[in-house]
Amino acid sequence: MTASEEEFREARAAQATVPQEPPRLRVDTTKKPQPAPILEVDFTSSPRSRTPLKAARQRRASTHQLDMTRAIHNLLGDSSANNLIRAECCGGGCCRIVNGSASSPSSAPSSPSLRPVLLPDNRAFKSLNLQLAPLTMKTKLKDIYNLPASTITLEPLVQEFEHTSTVSTHPPPFVTPHPPYEVFAAPIHHARALTAPGAEKRTYHFDLDVTDYPEEGPGVDFIVGGAIGVCAPNDHAVIDQIFDCLGISADKRDEVVTLHTQSGRWPTIWGEDQERRLTTTRRELLTWTVDVQSYAPKRGLLRVLAEYASDEYEKKILMYLCSRQGQAAFCELRTGPYVTLLQLLNAFPSSQPPLEHLMAVLQPLMPRFYSLSSDPHTTKYAHRRIIEIAVTVHEAPDWAGGNRTGVSSGFFERMAQQYIAGKGEKTLHIPMFRGLMQNPLAREFQLDGPMLLIGAGVGIAPFRGFVQRRLQNANCANKVWVIQGIRDSLLDELYAGEWGADEEKVKTVVESRTGTGRYVQEEVRNQADLVWFVINSLDGRIFVCGSSKGMGEGVEEALIEVAMNKGRLRREEAKEFWKNKERSFQYITETW
C-alpha cells in the first residue's frame, strides 16, 4: 500500500467517526484586498507526476449541550441553567393558552419536571383573558409585590351600644365629603326620563327639594352652572354577592362593630389624617366607603387575594401577576375593560381574604358631581326651592352577561324607576351636598355680552340654566346661541321645548344619525361667522361642555380651522389664538 493510499484511508476513517462541520470559506478580513492571480493550468503534465495532497485535518463539530443564555433563562423562569431546547412561548403575548393550562402548546414535548398551571374553570376567570404562557408551577417568580399591611381592624363592641343604621338610604355620619357639614338627604320632588325607548343612552331628569338645606354662611348659595356632589352607594345586590364570596354570614354582615384605623382619611373621605375608632357595621363600610367597580385593579389588591388563596394554581396565577415576569399580563389586565372586585372574587373562588385586609387596599368611594340643569333662583313650585339635574346612565359590558351601570348613574336610575313606578315617592332621597360652585362654568358665566354655548349629550344640561337666566333680561335675548349635538331628535334630544319662548331663534340642533347626519363640529364650521363674531366681541364668550372624546376634540379642531380661515392665521397661530382666549376666560371648556 502506497503512502498516499494509507493517508486517504485514514482520512476516510476520520470522516466516518467524527461529526463533520460543513466546509466554509475562510476570509482574512485583516488583509487588504489583492489583485486576483492569473491561474495557469498545465495539461501536459501526467497525473502520476503530481505530488499527492495531504488530507486536510477535519474540524470537529461541537458535541456540548447548549447553554441557555441568562435572558432566555429569565424569560422562561426556569431554575435550571442547562436545558434542552424545547418549544416554548416567547413571552411576548404572541401565543395563547391551550388545553386548559398555562404550559406550552400541546405539540411541545412534555416533561415530568414541568407541572402545568391548571386554570380555574369558570366564566369570570375566562373573561379576564389573561395571557399566562410560559407559566408553570416550577416557574420561580421574581420581584413579587410586597403584601400590603392591614391597617384596619374590626373589633366586637366591649359594651352594648345603640346603633341606628341608615345603610339602605343614607351614608353613615362619619362620611363627610363636605366638612364640616353633613351629607343632606334631598327628597326627590319629581323624576322623569329625558330619552325615549330605543335611545343609545338613557338620561333622566331629577327635581331635588333643597328647601331645608342648611345655611353654610353669608353669600354661599347654589348658582347657575354650579354642580352638586352626590354620595351614591354601591348596589346592595352586588354587596351581598361580595359577602357571599368572602364567606361572611348573614348575621355578621349587620353586626355592630368598632372600626379601628391606624391613620389616613378613610372612611371619612375628607376628614383629618388621623387614627380613628368608629362604631359601624360591615355592610355600612362595604356599601358607602369603598369602590368595588370603578377602578382598574392594583397590585396591592391582587397580592392580598394571592395571600389568602387556598388553591395552589390560583395562588400561582395571582402571584405571577404581582411579579416581574407577569408585568405584561398585569398591564393588559389594567388597560382592558375595568375589572370589578366581584369579578376577581368569582375568578379566584378559593381566595377569601378578611374584610379588613381587603378594604385596606380598595379605593375609597368618592362623590360624583352633577351640573345644575336650571337656574336655581327660579322655581315653578310654590313655597319649595327646587334644583334640577340631568343624569346619563353609563354602562359597560359585564363578565356575567349584559351590561353593568356605573356606581352613581346606576343608583340614579334605580331611584328614577322607583319614582316613576310610584314606589316610595315621598321617601326617596338623594344624599347630596352643595358641591362645586366655583367650577369654570359657574365662575365664568356673565349676565351680559354675546355667548355661544356648544354641547352634546348631557353636556347640554348646564346651558339650559344659562339660557333661562339670560332670557330674564330683554337686552340679552338676542345675545345667546346654543349648538346642541344629538343622535336622533325623536329619541335623545334633551329638554326639547324647555328653553323658553325664543327656543327656535336661540338653539340649533344637529343630528348625527338622522336628517343631515352632521356632528357638532361640522355645525361649528358652518357657523364660522357667528363663532368669529362672538369670540372677538367685547365680553364675548364661548362655552364647550361634553365628552372629551369625539365631541371635545372635534370642536377644538373646528375652532382652530375657523380661526385660520376667518383670521387668516397659520395653524400654530390659530392654536395660540385660542390658548390666549382660554387664558383670558373667553373660551371655557368642561369636558370629561
C-alpha positions as CSV (number, residue, x, y, z in Angstrom):
1,M,0.0,0.0,0.0
2,T,1.4,3.3,-1.0
3,A,1.8,6.3,1.4
4,S,-0.9,8.3,-0.5
5,E,-3.4,5.4,-0.2
6,E,-2.7,5.0,3.5
7,E,-3.3,8.7,4.1
8,F,-6.5,8.5,2.1
9,R,-7.9,5.6,4.2
10,E,-7.1,7.5,7.4
11,A,-9.0,10.5,6.2
12,R,-12.0,8.3,5.3
13,A,-12.0,6.7,8.7
14,A,-11.9,10.1,10.4
15,Q,-14.9,11.2,8.4
16,A,-16.8,8.1,9.4
17,T,-16.3,8.5,13.2
18,V,-16.3,12.3,13.8
19,P,-19.2,14.7,13.1
20,Q,-18.1,17.0,10.3
21,E,-18.6,20.7,10.1
22,P,-19.6,21.9,6.6
23,P,-16.6,23.4,4.7
24,R,-16.6,27.1,5.0
25,L,-14.8,29.8,3.0
26,R,-12.2,31.4,5.4
27,V,-11.7,35.0,4.7
28,D,-9.0,37.0,6.3
29,T,-10.5,40.4,6.8
30,T,-7.3,41.9,8.2
31,K,-5.5,42.0,4.9
32,K,-6.1,44.4,2.2
33,P,-7.6,43.0,-0.9
34,Q,-5.1,41.9,-3.5
35,P,-5.4,41.6,-7.3
36,A,-6.7,38.2,-8.3
37,P,-3.8,36.0,-9.6
38,I,-3.8,34.6,-13.2
39,L,-4.3,30.9,-12.9
40,E,-2.2,28.7,-15.3
41,V,-3.1,25.1,-16.0
42,D,-0.6,22.6,-17.3
43,F,-2.5,20.0,-19.4
44,T,0.6,18.2,-20.5
45,S,1.8,17.0,-17.1
46,S,1.0,13.4,-16.1
47,P,-1.3,12.7,-13.1
48,R,1.3,10.3,-11.8
49,S,3.9,13.1,-11.7
50,R,1.8,15.3,-9.4
51,T,2.6,15.2,-5.7
52,P,-0.4,13.9,-3.8
53,L,-2.1,16.4,-1.4
54,K,-2.1,15.7,2.3
55,A,-5.6,15.2,3.6
56,A,-6.7,18.4,5.5
57,R,-7.4,18.0,9.2
58,Q,-11.1,17.9,9.8
59,R,-12.7,20.3,12.4
60,R,-14.8,18.5,15.0
61,A,-18.3,19.8,15.4
62,S,-19.3,20.7,19.0
63,T,-20.9,17.9,21.0
64,H,-21.5,20.0,24.1
65,Q,-25.1,20.6,25.3
66,L,-26.2,24.2,24.5
67,D,-26.4,26.5,27.5
68,M,-29.4,28.8,27.8
69,T,-28.5,32.5,27.9
70,R,-29.4,34.5,31.0
71,A,-32.1,36.3,29.0
72,I,-33.8,33.1,27.9
73,H,-33.4,31.7,31.5
74,N,-35.1,34.8,32.9
75,L,-37.8,34.8,30.3
76,L,-38.8,31.1,30.8
77,G,-38.5,31.5,34.6
78,D,-36.7,28.0,34.8
79,S,-34.3,27.4,37.7
80,S,-32.1,25.1,35.6
81,A,-29.1,26.7,34.0
82,N,-28.9,24.0,31.3
83,N,-31.9,22.8,29.4
84,L,-32.6,21.0,26.2
85,I,-34.1,23.3,23.6
86,R,-37.8,22.9,23.7
87,A,-40.8,24.6,22.1
88,E,-41.9,27.5,24.4
89,C,-43.8,30.7,24.3
90,C,-41.6,33.7,23.5
91,G,-43.3,35.6,26.3
92,G,-44.3,38.5,24.1
93,G,-48.0,37.7,24.1
94,C,-47.9,36.0,20.7
95,C,-49.5,32.8,21.8
96,R,-52.5,31.7,23.8
97,I,-53.1,29.2,26.5
98,V,-54.3,25.8,25.1
99,N,-55.8,22.7,26.6
100,G,-56.8,24.5,29.8
101,S,-53.3,25.1,31.1
102,A,-50.7,27.8,31.0
103,S,-48.0,25.4,29.7
104,S,-46.5,25.4,26.2
105,P,-48.6,24.2,23.3
106,S,-49.6,20.6,23.1
107,S,-47.1,19.9,20.3
108,A,-44.2,20.6,22.7
109,P,-42.6,17.6,24.3
110,S,-43.9,17.1,27.8
111,S,-41.5,16.9,30.8
112,P,-42.3,15.5,34.2
113,S,-40.4,18.4,35.7
114,L,-42.8,20.9,34.2
115,R,-46.1,20.9,36.1
116,P,-48.7,23.0,34.1
117,V,-50.8,25.6,35.9
118,L,-54.4,24.4,35.7
119,L,-56.6,27.3,35.0
120,P,-59.8,28.0,37.0
121,D,-62.7,26.7,35.0
122,N,-65.2,29.5,35.5
123,R,-66.7,32.2,33.4
124,A,-65.3,35.1,35.5
125,F,-61.7,33.8,35.0
126,K,-62.1,33.3,31.3
127,S,-63.5,36.9,31.0
128,L,-60.1,38.2,32.3
129,N,-58.4,36.9,29.1
130,L,-55.1,36.5,30.9
131,Q,-52.0,35.5,28.9
132,L,-50.0,33.4,31.2
133,A,-47.7,31.3,29.0
134,P,-45.0,30.1,29.7
135,L,-46.0,30.0,33.4
136,T,-45.6,26.6,35.1
137,M,-45.8,25.5,38.7
138,K,-42.0,25.3,38.6
139,T,-41.5,28.9,37.5
140,K,-39.6,30.8,40.1
141,L,-41.2,34.3,40.3
142,K,-39.0,37.3,40.9
143,D,-39.6,40.7,42.4
144,I,-43.1,39.8,43.8
145,Y,-45.0,42.8,45.1
146,N,-44.9,43.1,48.9
147,L,-48.0,42.2,50.8
148,P,-49.7,45.5,51.8
149,A,-50.1,45.9,55.6
150,S,-53.6,45.5,57.1
151,T,-54.2,49.0,58.7
152,I,-57.8,48.3,59.6
153,T,-59.3,46.1,62.3
154,L,-62.9,45.3,63.2
155,E,-63.4,44.6,66.8
156,P,-66.5,43.4,68.8
157,L,-68.2,46.0,70.9
158,V,-66.9,46.0,74.5
159,Q,-70.3,47.1,75.8
160,E,-73.7,47.4,74.2
161,F,-74.3,50.4,72.0
162,E,-77.4,51.6,70.4
163,H,-76.6,52.0,66.7
164,T,-79.1,53.2,64.2
165,S,-78.2,52.2,60.7
166,T,-79.4,54.0,57.5
167,V,-77.4,51.8,55.2
168,S,-80.2,51.4,52.7
169,T,-80.9,55.1,52.2
170,H,-78.1,57.3,53.6
171,P,-74.4,57.1,54.3
172,P,-73.2,56.8,57.9
173,P,-72.5,60.1,59.7
174,F,-68.7,59.7,59.6
175,V,-68.8,60.1,55.8
176,T,-68.0,63.8,55.4
177,P,-67.2,64.8,51.8
178,H,-68.1,68.4,52.6
179,P,-66.7,69.1,56.1
180,P,-67.8,70.5,58.5
181,Y,-71.2,70.0,57.0
182,E,-73.1,66.6,56.9
183,V,-74.5,65.0,53.8
184,F,-78.0,66.3,53.1
185,A,-80.9,63.9,52.2
186,A,-82.6,65.7,49.4
187,P,-86.2,64.4,48.7
188,I,-86.9,63.6,45.1
189,H,-89.7,66.0,44.2
190,H,-90.0,64.7,40.6
191,A,-88.2,62.3,38.2
192,R,-88.7,61.6,34.6
193,A,-87.0,60.1,31.6
194,L,-85.5,62.6,29.1
195,T,-84.8,60.0,26.4
196,A,-87.3,57.7,24.6
197,P,-87.1,53.9,24.5
198,G,-84.6,52.9,21.9
199,A,-82.1,55.7,22.6
200,E,-78.5,54.6,22.7
201,K,-78.0,56.1,26.1
202,R,-80.7,56.6,28.9
203,T,-80.9,60.0,30.5
204,Y,-83.1,61.0,33.5
205,H,-84.2,64.4,34.9
206,F,-84.5,65.0,38.7
207,D,-86.1,67.8,40.7
208,L,-84.5,67.8,44.1
209,D,-86.1,69.6,47.0
210,V,-83.4,71.7,48.8
211,T,-85.8,73.9,50.8
212,D,-84.4,72.7,54.1
213,Y,-80.8,72.6,53.0
214,P,-78.8,74.2,55.9
215,E,-77.2,77.6,55.6
216,E,-73.4,77.4,55.1
217,G,-72.5,81.1,55.6
218,P,-73.3,84.5,54.1
219,G,-73.3,84.6,50.3
220,V,-73.0,80.8,49.9
221,D,-75.7,79.5,47.6
222,F,-76.5,77.4,44.6
223,I,-75.6,79.3,41.4
224,V,-76.1,79.0,37.6
225,G,-73.6,76.5,36.2
226,G,-72.7,75.1,39.6
227,A,-72.5,71.4,40.4
228,I,-73.8,69.4,43.4
229,G,-71.9,66.5,44.9
230,V,-73.7,63.2,45.3
231,C,-72.7,60.3,47.6
232,A,-74.0,57.2,45.8
233,P,-73.8,53.8,47.4
234,N,-72.7,50.5,45.8
235,D,-75.5,48.4,44.5
236,H,-77.0,46.4,47.5
237,A,-77.3,43.3,45.4
238,V,-73.6,43.4,44.5
239,I,-72.6,43.9,48.1
240,D,-74.5,40.8,49.1
241,Q,-72.7,38.8,46.4
242,I,-69.4,40.0,47.6
243,F,-70.3,38.9,51.2
244,D,-71.2,35.5,49.8
245,C,-67.8,35.2,48.0
246,L,-66.0,36.2,51.2
247,G,-67.9,33.6,53.2
248,I,-69.3,36.3,55.6
249,S,-72.5,35.0,57.3
250,A,-75.7,37.0,57.2
251,D,-75.6,37.8,61.0
252,K,-72.0,39.1,60.7
253,R,-72.9,41.5,57.8
254,D,-75.0,43.7,60.0
255,E,-73.3,43.1,63.3
256,V,-72.3,46.3,65.1
257,V,-68.5,46.5,65.4
258,T,-65.8,49.0,66.3
259,L,-63.7,50.1,63.3
260,H,-60.1,51.0,64.2
261,T,-58.0,52.7,61.6
262,Q,-54.3,53.5,62.2
263,S,-54.1,56.6,60.0
264,G,-55.4,58.3,56.9
265,R,-58.7,60.0,55.9
266,W,-60.7,56.8,55.2
267,P,-63.6,56.2,55.7
268,T,-64.4,59.9,56.1
269,I,-63.4,61.0,52.5
270,W,-62.2,64.5,53.5
271,G,-61.7,64.2,57.3
272,E,-58.3,64.7,59.0
273,D,-55.5,62.3,58.5
274,Q,-55.5,60.5,61.9
275,E,-56.2,57.4,63.9
276,R,-60.0,56.6,64.3
277,R,-62.4,54.5,66.3
278,L,-65.9,54.4,64.9
279,T,-69.0,52.3,65.5
280,T,-70.4,50.8,62.3
281,T,-71.3,47.6,60.5
282,R,-69.5,45.6,57.8
283,R,-72.4,46.3,55.5
284,E,-72.2,50.1,56.0
285,L,-68.5,50.1,55.2
286,L,-68.7,48.0,52.1
287,T,-71.8,49.9,50.8
288,W,-70.7,53.5,51.4
289,T,-66.9,53.8,51.8
290,V,-65.1,51.6,49.2
291,D,-65.4,51.5,45.5
292,V,-65.8,47.9,44.2
293,Q,-66.1,48.5,40.5
294,S,-64.8,51.9,39.1
295,Y,-61.0,51.4,39.2
296,A,-58.6,49.0,37.4
297,P,-57.2,46.6,39.9
298,K,-53.8,47.4,41.5
299,R,-51.1,45.0,42.5
300,G,-51.9,45.5,46.2
301,L,-55.4,44.0,45.7
302,L,-54.1,41.1,43.6
303,R,-51.4,40.4,46.2
304,V,-53.9,40.3,49.0
305,L,-56.1,37.9,47.0
306,A,-53.0,35.7,46.4
307,E,-52.1,35.7,50.1
308,Y,-55.4,34.1,51.0
309,A,-55.9,31.8,48.0
310,S,-56.1,28.2,49.2
311,D,-55.9,26.7,45.7
312,E,-52.2,26.4,44.6
313,Y,-53.0,27.1,41.0
314,E,-55.0,30.2,41.7
315,K,-52.2,31.4,44.1
316,K,-49.6,30.9,41.4
317,I,-51.5,32.9,38.9
318,L,-52.2,35.8,41.3
319,M,-48.5,35.8,42.4
320,Y,-47.4,35.8,38.8
321,L,-49.5,38.9,38.1
322,C,-47.6,40.5,41.1
323,S,-44.2,39.5,39.8
324,R,-41.7,40.8,37.3
325,Q,-42.4,38.0,34.8
326,G,-46.1,38.9,34.9
327,Q,-45.7,42.6,34.2
328,A,-47.1,42.3,30.6
329,A,-50.1,40.3,31.7
330,F,-50.8,42.7,34.6
331,C,-50.6,45.7,32.3
332,E,-53.1,44.1,29.8
333,L,-55.4,43.4,32.7
334,R,-55.4,47.0,33.8
335,T,-55.7,48.5,30.3
336,G,-58.7,46.4,29.3
337,P,-62.3,46.8,30.4
338,Y,-62.5,47.7,34.1
339,V,-62.4,44.6,36.3
340,T,-64.7,44.6,39.3
341,L,-64.0,43.2,42.7
342,L,-66.9,40.7,42.3
343,Q,-65.4,39.5,39.0
344,L,-62.0,38.8,40.7
345,L,-63.6,37.0,43.6
346,N,-65.5,34.8,41.2
347,A,-62.4,34.2,39.1
348,F,-60.4,33.0,42.1
349,P,-63.0,31.5,44.3
350,S,-60.5,29.9,46.8
351,S,-59.4,33.4,47.9
352,Q,-61.4,34.7,50.9
353,P,-59.4,37.4,52.4
354,P,-60.5,39.0,55.7
355,L,-62.8,42.0,55.0
356,E,-60.4,44.3,57.0
357,H,-57.4,43.5,54.8
358,L,-59.5,43.7,51.6
359,M,-60.9,47.2,52.4
360,A,-57.3,48.4,53.2
361,V,-56.4,48.0,49.5
362,L,-59.6,49.1,47.9
363,Q,-60.1,52.7,46.5
364,P,-62.4,55.0,48.6
365,L,-65.9,55.5,47.2
366,M,-65.7,59.2,46.1
367,P,-68.7,61.5,45.5
368,R,-69.8,62.3,41.9
369,F,-70.7,65.8,40.7
370,Y,-73.6,66.8,38.5
371,S,-74.1,70.2,36.9
372,L,-77.4,72.1,37.6
373,S,-79.6,72.0,34.6
374,S,-81.7,75.0,35.5
375,D,-81.4,78.5,37.1
376,P,-81.6,77.6,40.9
377,H,-83.0,81.1,41.6
378,T,-86.2,80.4,39.7
379,T,-88.8,77.7,40.6
380,K,-92.2,76.7,39.3
381,Y,-93.2,75.2,42.6
382,A,-94.7,77.5,45.3
383,H,-93.1,77.6,48.7
384,R,-90.4,75.0,47.7
385,R,-86.9,75.5,46.4
386,I,-86.0,73.0,43.7
387,I,-82.8,72.4,41.9
388,E,-82.7,70.3,38.7
389,I,-80.1,67.9,37.3
390,A,-79.8,65.5,34.4
391,V,-78.0,62.1,34.7
392,T,-77.0,59.9,31.8
393,V,-76.6,56.2,32.7
394,H,-73.1,54.9,31.9
395,E,-72.8,51.2,31.0
396,A,-70.0,48.7,30.4
397,P,-70.1,45.0,29.4
398,D,-70.4,42.8,32.5
399,W,-68.5,39.5,32.8
400,A,-71.7,37.7,33.8
401,G,-73.5,38.8,30.7
402,G,-75.3,42.0,29.7
403,N,-74.2,45.4,30.9
404,R,-73.4,46.9,34.3
405,T,-74.1,50.5,35.2
406,G,-71.8,53.0,36.9
407,V,-72.0,53.3,40.7
408,S,-73.7,56.7,40.7
409,S,-75.6,56.7,37.4
410,G,-76.9,53.2,38.3
411,F,-78.1,54.5,41.7
412,F,-79.9,57.4,40.0
413,E,-81.6,55.1,37.5
414,R,-82.9,52.8,40.3
415,M,-84.3,55.9,42.1
416,A,-85.9,57.2,38.9
417,Q,-87.5,53.8,38.2
418,Q,-88.9,53.5,41.7
419,Y,-90.3,57.1,41.5
420,I,-91.9,56.5,38.0
421,A,-93.4,53.2,39.2
422,G,-95.0,55.1,42.2
423,K,-93.0,53.3,44.8
424,G,-92.0,55.4,47.8
425,E,-92.3,58.7,46.1
426,K,-92.3,60.5,49.4
427,T,-89.4,58.5,50.9
428,L,-86.9,58.6,48.1
429,H,-83.9,60.8,48.8
430,I,-80.6,61.6,47.2
431,P,-77.6,62.0,49.5
432,M,-76.0,65.3,48.3
433,F,-74.1,68.4,49.3
434,R,-73.7,71.8,47.8
435,G,-70.5,70.8,45.9
436,L,-68.7,72.9,43.3
437,M,-70.0,76.4,42.9
438,Q,-66.7,77.8,41.6
439,N,-66.2,75.4,38.7
440,P,-65.3,77.0,35.3
441,L,-68.9,77.1,34.0
442,A,-70.3,78.8,37.1
443,R,-67.3,81.1,37.6
444,E,-67.3,82.5,34.1
445,F,-71.0,82.9,33.4
446,Q,-71.8,86.5,32.8
447,L,-75.2,88.3,32.6
448,D,-74.1,90.4,29.5
449,G,-72.1,90.0,26.3
450,P,-72.5,87.6,23.4
451,M,-72.4,84.0,24.4
452,L,-72.2,80.8,22.3
453,L,-72.9,77.5,24.1
454,I,-71.7,74.3,22.4
455,G,-72.6,70.9,23.9
456,A,-73.6,67.3,23.1
457,G,-75.4,64.7,25.1
458,V,-75.9,65.5,28.7
459,G,-73.2,68.2,28.3
460,I,-76.0,70.5,27.1
461,A,-77.8,70.4,30.6
462,P,-76.0,73.3,32.3
463,F,-76.6,75.5,29.3
464,R,-80.3,75.3,29.9
465,G,-79.8,77.2,33.1
466,F,-77.6,79.8,31.3
467,V,-80.4,80.5,28.8
468,Q,-83.1,80.7,31.5
469,R,-81.1,83.3,33.3
470,R,-80.2,85.3,30.2
471,L,-83.8,85.4,28.8
472,Q,-84.9,87.1,32.0
473,N,-83.2,90.2,30.7
474,A,-84.7,91.5,27.5
475,N,-81.4,93.2,26.5
476,C,-79.7,89.8,26.4
477,A,-82.4,87.9,24.4
478,N,-80.5,88.2,21.1
479,K,-77.0,87.6,22.6
480,V,-77.1,83.9,23.3
481,W,-76.8,81.0,20.9
482,V,-76.8,77.2,21.5
483,I,-75.5,74.4,19.3
484,Q,-76.8,71.1,20.6
485,G,-75.5,67.8,19.3
486,I,-77.8,64.7,19.4
487,R,-78.1,61.4,17.6
488,D,-81.9,61.4,16.8
489,S,-84.3,64.2,17.7
490,L,-87.1,61.6,18.2
491,L,-85.0,59.7,20.8
492,D,-82.5,61.7,22.7
493,E,-83.0,65.5,22.2
494,L,-82.7,66.6,25.9
495,Y,-85.0,69.3,27.1
496,A,-86.7,69.8,23.8
497,G,-89.2,72.7,24.1
498,E,-87.9,73.7,27.5
499,W,-85.5,76.6,26.5
500,G,-88.0,79.5,26.6
501,A,-90.2,81.3,24.1
502,D,-87.4,82.0,21.6
503,E,-86.0,78.5,21.5
504,E,-86.0,78.3,17.7
505,K,-84.0,81.5,17.5
506,V,-81.7,80.6,20.3
507,K,-80.9,76.9,19.6
508,T,-79.6,74.9,16.6
509,V,-80.0,71.1,16.9
510,V,-77.5,68.9,15.0
511,E,-78.5,65.3,14.4
512,S,-75.7,62.8,13.7
513,R,-77.8,59.7,12.9
514,T,-80.7,61.1,11.1
515,G,-81.6,64.1,8.9
516,T,-78.5,65.8,7.6
517,G,-76.2,63.4,9.5
518,R,-73.9,66.1,10.9
519,Y,-71.9,66.4,14.0
520,V,-71.4,69.4,16.3
521,Q,-68.0,70.2,15.0
522,E,-69.4,70.4,11.5
523,E,-72.0,72.9,12.6
524,V,-69.3,75.0,14.3
525,R,-67.5,75.2,10.9
526,N,-70.9,76.0,9.2
527,Q,-71.4,78.9,11.7
528,A,-67.9,80.3,11.4
529,D,-69.2,83.9,11.1
530,L,-71.1,83.6,14.4
531,V,-68.1,82.0,16.1
532,W,-65.7,84.7,14.9
533,F,-68.2,87.4,15.9
534,V,-68.7,86.1,19.5
535,I,-65.1,85.5,20.3
536,N,-63.9,88.9,19.1
537,S,-66.7,90.8,20.7
538,L,-66.3,92.8,24.0
539,D,-67.2,90.3,26.8
540,G,-67.9,87.6,24.2
541,R,-67.6,84.0,25.5
542,I,-67.7,80.5,24.0
543,F,-68.5,77.6,26.3
544,V,-68.0,73.9,25.4
545,C,-69.3,71.1,27.5
546,G,-69.5,67.3,26.9
547,S,-67.4,64.2,26.3
548,S,-63.7,65.0,25.5
549,K,-63.5,62.0,23.1
550,G,-65.1,62.8,19.8
551,M,-67.1,65.9,20.5
552,G,-64.5,67.8,22.6
553,E,-61.6,67.0,20.3
554,G,-63.7,67.6,17.1
555,V,-64.9,71.0,18.3
556,E,-61.4,72.1,19.2
557,E,-60.2,71.3,15.7
558,A,-63.2,73.1,14.2
559,L,-62.4,76.2,16.2
560,I,-58.8,76.1,15.0
561,E,-60.0,75.9,11.4
562,V,-62.4,78.9,11.9
563,A,-59.5,81.0,13.3
564,M,-57.3,80.0,10.3
565,N,-60.0,80.9,7.7
566,K,-61.5,84.0,9.3
567,G,-58.4,85.4,10.9
568,R,-56.1,84.3,8.1
569,L,-53.8,82.7,10.6
570,R,-51.4,79.8,10.2
571,R,-52.2,76.7,12.2
572,E,-49.8,77.3,15.1
573,E,-51.0,80.9,15.2
574,A,-54.6,79.7,15.4
575,K,-53.8,77.3,18.3
576,E,-52.1,80.2,20.1
577,F,-55.1,82.4,19.5
578,W,-57.5,80.0,21.3
579,K,-55.0,79.5,24.1
580,N,-54.9,83.2,24.7
581,K,-58.7,83.3,24.7
582,E,-58.7,80.5,27.2
583,R,-56.3,82.4,29.4
584,S,-58.5,85.5,29.3
585,F,-61.6,83.3,30.2
586,Q,-63.3,83.9,26.9
587,Y,-63.1,80.3,25.8
588,I,-64.2,77.9,28.6
589,T,-64.4,74.1,28.4
590,E,-65.6,71.5,30.8
591,T,-65.1,68.0,29.3
592,W,-64.8,64.5,30.8
